[in-house]
């Protein structure tokens, strides 16, 4: 079975748009380059469960952030389009949560595996 999670790494190509256009917000997409390593990992049940757990945290972070930001942008009239601002902020936060959680879980798994060798 091919590991389809490696395709998330292609989102890192959007970082090159940031280099080309000078828009620094696109440079954050380079964080997705770490997902290319998953093309060479055979997914087991623990791996799929870890990715599912990270995606769940990111989903709920998106819900709470988008809702809260939309309400704040609307109440304080900080934006002409509070829904777009809240959605964009929610997306950015959820992507950051997913990438950081995946990194942390991978680090814990590697440290746990290195402790098993002793």
Residue frames as a rotation matrix with the C-alpha (Angstrom) as fourth column:
UNK 1
0.580 0.815 0.000 0.00
0.815 -0.580 0.000 0.00
0.000 0.000 -1.000 0.00
UNK 2
-0.291 -0.648 0.704 1.33
0.593 -0.699 -0.399 3.42
0.751 0.302 0.588 -0.94
UNK 3
-0.241 0.145 -0.960 1.51
0.880 -0.385 -0.279 6.03
-0.410 -0.911 -0.035 1.76
UNK 4
0.174 0.450 0.876 -0.63
0.833 -0.541 0.113 8.89
0.525 0.710 -0.469 0.51
UNK 5
0.785 0.115 -0.609 0.34
0.515 -0.667 0.538 11.22
-0.344 -0.736 -0.583 3.36
UNK 6
-0.267 -0.964 -0.010 3.50
0.726 -0.209 0.655 12.09
-0.634 0.168 0.755 1.44
UNK 7
-0.162 0.280 0.946 1.43
0.884 -0.386 0.265 14.09
0.439 0.879 -0.185 -1.03
UNK 8
0.820 0.403 -0.407 0.87
0.559 -0.719 0.413 16.71
-0.126 -0.566 -0.815 1.68
UNK 9
-0.010 -0.941 -0.338 4.50
0.604 -0.275 0.748 17.67
-0.797 -0.197 0.572 1.04
UNK 10
-0.367 -0.111 0.924 3.57
0.909 -0.254 0.330 19.14
0.198 0.961 0.194 -2.33
UNK 11
0.785 0.619 -0.020 1.94
0.599 -0.750 0.282 22.03
0.159 -0.233 -0.959 -0.47
UNK 12
0.265 -0.772 -0.578 5.49
0.492 -0.408 0.769 23.18
-0.829 -0.488 0.272 0.24
UNK 13
-0.377 -0.386 0.842 5.74
0.926 -0.147 0.347 24.20
-0.010 0.911 0.413 -3.42
UNK 14
0.653 0.660 0.372 3.57
0.632 -0.745 0.213 27.21
0.418 0.096 -0.903 -2.55
UNK 15
0.562 -0.540 -0.626 6.56
0.444 -0.442 0.780 28.50
-0.698 -0.716 -0.009 -0.60
UNK 16
-0.470 -0.747 0.470 8.35
0.800 -0.137 0.584 29.12
-0.372 0.650 0.662 -3.89
UNK 17
0.235 0.624 0.745 5.56
0.773 -0.584 0.246 31.53
0.589 0.518 -0.620 -4.80
UNK 18
0.908 0.063 -0.414 6.53
0.358 -0.631 0.688 33.51
-0.218 -0.773 -0.596 -1.71
UNK 19
-0.051 -0.992 -0.119 10.14
0.543 -0.128 0.830 33.62
-0.838 -0.023 0.545 -2.87
UNK 20
-0.456 -0.089 0.885 9.09
0.886 -0.140 0.442 34.69
0.085 0.986 0.143 -6.36
UNK 21
0.298 0.725 0.621 6.49
0.620 -0.642 0.452 37.30
0.726 0.250 -0.641 -5.40
UNK 22
-0.677 -0.604 0.421 8.15
0.038 -0.599 -0.800 38.58
0.735 -0.525 0.428 -2.23
UNK 23
0.278 0.834 0.477 5.00
-0.675 -0.184 0.715 37.83
0.684 -0.520 0.511 -0.22
UNK 24
-0.644 -0.743 0.185 6.48
-0.632 0.380 -0.675 36.40
0.431 -0.552 -0.714 2.96
UNK 25
0.015 0.714 0.700 3.23
-0.908 0.303 -0.290 34.78
-0.420 -0.631 0.653 4.17
UNK 26
0.786 0.283 -0.550 3.70
-0.548 0.731 -0.407 32.02
0.287 0.621 0.730 1.57
UNK 27
-0.210 -0.963 -0.167 7.06
-0.683 0.267 -0.680 31.06
0.699 -0.028 -0.714 3.06
UNK 28
-0.239 0.192 0.952 5.25
-0.886 0.357 -0.295 29.23
-0.397 -0.914 0.085 5.85
UNK 29
0.789 0.569 -0.230 4.23
-0.611 0.690 -0.389 26.57
-0.063 0.447 0.892 3.32
UNK 30
-0.005 -0.871 -0.491 7.83
-0.639 0.381 -0.669 25.31
0.770 0.310 -0.558 3.38
UNK 31
-0.338 -0.054 0.940 6.88
-0.895 0.327 -0.303 23.63
-0.291 -0.943 -0.159 6.68
UNK 32
0.681 0.708 0.186 5.11
-0.597 0.685 -0.417 20.96
-0.423 0.173 0.889 4.62
UNK 33
0.202 -0.673 -0.712 8.39
-0.823 0.278 -0.496 19.70
0.531 0.686 -0.498 3.16
UNK 34
-0.589 -0.447 0.673 8.72
-0.777 0.542 -0.320 17.30
-0.222 -0.712 -0.667 6.11
UNK 35
0.312 0.815 0.488 5.79
-0.565 0.572 -0.595 15.27
-0.764 -0.091 0.639 4.78
UNK 36
0.396 -0.230 -0.889 7.81
-0.849 0.277 -0.450 14.02
0.349 0.933 -0.085 1.80
UNK 37
-0.667 -0.706 0.237 9.47
-0.741 0.594 -0.314 11.51
0.081 -0.385 -0.919 4.14
UNK 38
-0.133 0.701 0.701 6.15
-0.564 0.528 -0.635 9.67
-0.815 -0.480 0.325 4.44
UNK 39
0.495 0.230 -0.838 6.46
-0.854 0.308 -0.420 8.34
0.162 0.923 0.349 0.89
UNK 40
-0.211 -0.721 -0.660 9.08
-0.474 0.666 -0.576 5.91
0.855 0.191 -0.483 2.24
UNK 41
-0.795 0.028 0.606 7.28
-0.576 0.279 -0.768 4.94
-0.191 -0.960 -0.206 5.44
UNK 42
-0.629 0.622 -0.467 5.02
0.193 0.706 0.681 1.90
0.753 0.338 -0.564 5.41
UNK 43
-0.349 0.533 0.771 1.91
-0.799 -0.599 0.052 3.03
0.489 -0.598 0.635 7.32
UNK 44
-0.762 0.198 -0.617 0.86
0.423 0.874 -0.241 0.84
0.491 -0.445 -0.749 10.21
UNK 45
0.230 0.958 -0.172 -2.11
0.765 -0.069 0.641 1.23
0.602 -0.279 -0.748 12.54
UNK 46
0.170 -0.231 -0.958 -0.18
0.846 -0.464 0.263 3.41
-0.506 -0.855 0.117 14.98
UNK 47
-0.854 -0.520 0.014 0.97
0.433 -0.695 0.574 5.76
-0.289 0.496 0.819 12.21
UNK 48
-0.488 0.756 0.436 -2.56
0.410 -0.242 0.879 6.17
0.770 0.608 -0.192 10.84
UNK 49
0.422 0.642 -0.640 -3.88
0.864 -0.071 0.498 6.72
0.274 -0.763 -0.585 14.36
UNK 50
-0.271 -0.614 -0.741 -1.22
0.741 -0.625 0.246 9.37
-0.614 -0.482 0.625 15.00
UNK 51
-0.952 -0.049 0.303 -2.09
0.262 -0.642 0.720 11.25
0.159 0.765 0.624 11.80
UNK 52
-0.096 0.993 0.062 -5.78
0.570 0.003 0.822 10.98
0.816 0.115 -0.567 12.62
UNK 53
0.291 0.140 -0.946 -5.17
0.940 -0.227 0.256 12.37
-0.179 -0.964 -0.198 16.11
UNK 54
-0.678 -0.612 -0.406 -3.17
0.498 -0.789 0.360 15.31
-0.541 0.042 0.840 14.72
UNK 55
-0.793 0.446 0.415 -5.88
0.260 -0.369 0.892 16.03
0.552 0.815 0.177 12.15
UNK 56
0.191 0.895 -0.404 -8.53
0.831 0.071 0.552 15.97
0.523 -0.441 -0.730 14.87
UNK 57
-0.025 -0.288 -0.957 -6.65
0.794 -0.587 0.156 18.54
-0.607 -0.756 0.244 16.95
UNK 58
-0.928 -0.371 -0.025 -6.18
0.266 -0.710 0.652 20.70
-0.259 0.599 0.758 13.85
UNK 59
-0.450 0.841 0.301 -9.86
0.546 -0.007 0.838 20.43
0.707 0.541 -0.456 12.93
UNK 60
0.435 0.648 -0.625 -11.04
0.889 -0.199 0.413 21.60
0.143 -0.735 -0.663 16.34
UNK 61
-0.359 -0.617 -0.700 -8.41
0.612 -0.722 0.322 24.34
-0.705 -0.313 0.637 16.41
UNK 62
-0.916 0.080 0.393 -9.82
0.315 -0.461 0.829 25.52
0.247 0.884 0.397 13.07
UNK 63
0.000 1.000 -0.011 -13.39
0.738 0.008 0.675 25.51
0.675 -0.008 -0.738 14.38
UNK 64
0.424 0.165 -0.891 -12.61
0.858 -0.388 0.336 27.46
-0.290 -0.907 -0.306 17.53
UNK 65
-0.551 -0.720 -0.422 -10.18
0.510 -0.690 0.513 29.88
-0.661 0.067 0.747 15.90
UNK 66
-0.807 0.278 0.520 -12.39
0.424 -0.339 0.840 30.65
0.410 0.899 0.156 12.89
UNK 67
0.243 0.959 -0.145 -15.45
0.786 -0.107 0.609 31.14
0.569 -0.262 -0.780 15.08
UNK 68
0.324 -0.170 -0.931 -13.66
0.801 -0.474 0.366 33.27
-0.503 -0.864 -0.018 17.66
UNK 69
-0.726 -0.672 -0.145 -11.82
0.470 -0.639 0.609 35.37
-0.502 0.374 0.780 15.09
UNK 70
-0.544 0.608 0.578 -14.99
0.566 -0.243 0.788 35.96
0.620 0.756 -0.212 13.07
UNK 71
0.500 0.754 -0.426 -16.84
0.821 -0.255 0.511 37.10
0.277 -0.605 -0.746 16.18
UNK 72
0.060 -0.565 -0.823 -13.97
0.666 -0.592 0.454 39.38
-0.744 -0.575 0.341 17.26
UNK 73
-0.870 -0.401 0.286 -13.53
0.466 -0.486 0.739 40.84
-0.158 0.777 0.610 13.76
UNK 74
-0.240 0.875 0.420 -17.26
0.642 -0.182 0.745 41.43
0.729 0.448 -0.518 13.51
UNK 75
0.520 0.504 -0.690 -17.81
0.853 -0.270 0.446 42.86
0.038 -0.821 -0.570 17.00
UNK 76
0.117 -0.583 -0.804 -14.85
0.458 -0.686 0.565 45.24
-0.881 -0.434 0.187 16.95
UNK 77
0.943 0.331 -0.009 -15.30
0.120 -0.366 -0.923 46.01
-0.309 0.870 -0.385 13.23
UNK 78
0.135 -0.987 -0.083 -11.67
-0.212 -0.110 0.971 45.17
-0.968 -0.114 -0.224 12.50
UNK 79
-0.850 -0.400 0.344 -12.38
0.192 0.372 0.908 43.95
-0.491 0.838 -0.240 8.99
UNK 80
-0.460 0.693 -0.556 -14.71
-0.872 -0.471 0.134 44.69
-0.169 0.546 0.820 6.12
UNK 81
0.311 0.496 -0.811 -15.20
-0.594 0.767 0.242 40.95
0.742 0.406 0.533 5.67
UNK 82
-0.005 -0.353 0.936 -14.95
-0.988 0.145 0.050 39.28
-0.153 -0.924 -0.349 9.09
UNK 83
0.829 0.345 0.441 -15.91
-0.294 0.938 -0.181 35.84
-0.476 0.020 0.879 7.74
UNK 84
0.797 -0.588 -0.136 -12.97
0.036 0.272 -0.962 35.82
0.602 0.762 0.238 5.30
UNK 85
0.017 -0.825 0.564 -10.56
-0.747 -0.385 -0.541 37.00
0.664 -0.412 -0.624 7.99
UNK 86
0.221 0.150 0.964 -11.78
-0.882 0.451 0.132 34.43
-0.415 -0.880 0.232 10.49
UNK 87
0.976 0.163 0.148 -11.64
-0.079 0.886 -0.456 31.64
-0.205 0.434 0.877 7.93
UNK 88
0.546 -0.836 -0.051 -8.11
-0.163 -0.046 -0.986 32.58
0.822 0.547 -0.161 6.85
UNK 89
-0.126 -0.584 0.802 -6.89
-0.933 -0.206 -0.296 32.80
0.338 -0.785 -0.519 10.43
UNK 90
0.518 0.409 0.751 -8.57
-0.668 0.742 0.058 29.49
-0.533 -0.532 0.658 11.28
UNK 91
0.969 -0.193 -0.152 -6.94
0.016 0.668 -0.744 27.80
0.245 0.719 0.650 8.30
UNK 92
0.223 -0.957 0.186 -3.51
-0.431 -0.268 -0.862 29.13
0.874 0.112 -0.472 9.19
UNK 93
-0.083 -0.198 0.977 -3.79
-0.995 0.066 -0.072 28.10
-0.050 -0.978 -0.203 12.82
UNK 94
0.762 0.438 0.477 -5.09
-0.443 0.890 -0.108 24.64
-0.471 -0.129 0.872 11.93
UNK 95
0.786 -0.559 -0.264 -2.24
-0.025 0.398 -0.917 24.04
0.618 0.727 0.299 9.49
UNK 96
-0.104 -0.854 0.509 0.27
-0.699 -0.301 -0.649 25.12
0.708 -0.423 -0.566 12.14
UNK 97
0.180 0.249 0.952 -1.36
-0.912 0.406 0.067 22.85
-0.369 -0.880 0.300 14.73
UNK 98
0.974 0.224 0.030 -1.32
-0.192 0.890 -0.414 19.89
-0.119 0.398 0.910 12.34
UNK 99
0.493 -0.856 -0.154 2.33
-0.108 0.116 -0.987 20.34
0.863 0.503 -0.035 11.39
UNK 100
-0.229 -0.603 0.764 3.49
-0.844 -0.268 -0.465 20.92
0.485 -0.751 -0.448 14.97
UNK 101
0.421 0.451 0.787 1.48
-0.793 0.604 0.078 18.01
-0.440 -0.657 0.612 16.36
UNK 102
0.972 -0.102 -0.213 2.80
-0.052 0.787 -0.615 15.71
0.230 0.609 0.759 13.65
UNK 103
0.144 -0.983 0.111 6.36
-0.333 -0.154 -0.930 16.81
0.932 0.097 -0.349 14.42
UNK 104
-0.168 -0.172 0.971 5.90
-0.980 -0.077 -0.183 16.35
0.106 -0.982 -0.156 18.17
UNK 105
0.722 0.502 0.475 4.29
-0.554 0.832 -0.038 12.91
-0.414 -0.236 0.879 17.79
UNK 106
0.809 -0.498 -0.311 7.03
-0.004 0.524 -0.851 11.82
0.587 0.690 0.422 15.39
UNK 107
-0.113 -0.882 0.457 9.69
-0.608 -0.302 -0.734 13.03
0.786 -0.361 -0.502 17.82
UNK 108
0.115 0.236 0.965 8.05
-0.956 0.290 0.043 11.16
-0.269 -0.928 0.259 20.71
UNK 109
0.959 0.275 0.060 7.88
-0.244 0.918 -0.313 8.01
-0.141 0.286 0.948 18.63
UNK 110
0.500 -0.843 -0.195 11.54
-0.073 0.183 -0.980 8.26
0.863 0.505 0.030 17.63
UNK 111
-0.260 -0.581 0.771 12.65
-0.841 -0.257 -0.477 8.93
0.475 -0.773 -0.421 21.21
UNK 112
0.437 0.511 0.741 10.54
-0.796 0.603 0.053 6.02
-0.419 -0.613 0.670 22.40
UNK 113
0.969 -0.108 -0.223 12.04
-0.052 0.792 -0.609 3.76
0.243 0.602 0.761 19.75
UNK 114
0.110 -0.992 0.067 15.57
-0.334 -0.100 -0.937 4.79
0.936 0.080 -0.342 20.71
UNK 115
-0.147 -0.107 0.983 14.81
-0.989 -0.009 -0.149 3.96
0.025 -0.994 -0.105 24.36
UNK 116
0.826 0.523 0.209 13.65
-0.522 0.850 -0.065 0.48
-0.212 -0.055 0.976 23.34
UNK 117
0.593 -0.649 -0.476 17.09
-0.216 0.441 -0.871 -0.42
0.776 0.619 0.122 21.98
UNK 118
-0.196 -0.723 0.662 18.71
-0.858 -0.200 -0.472 -0.28
0.474 -0.661 -0.582 25.43
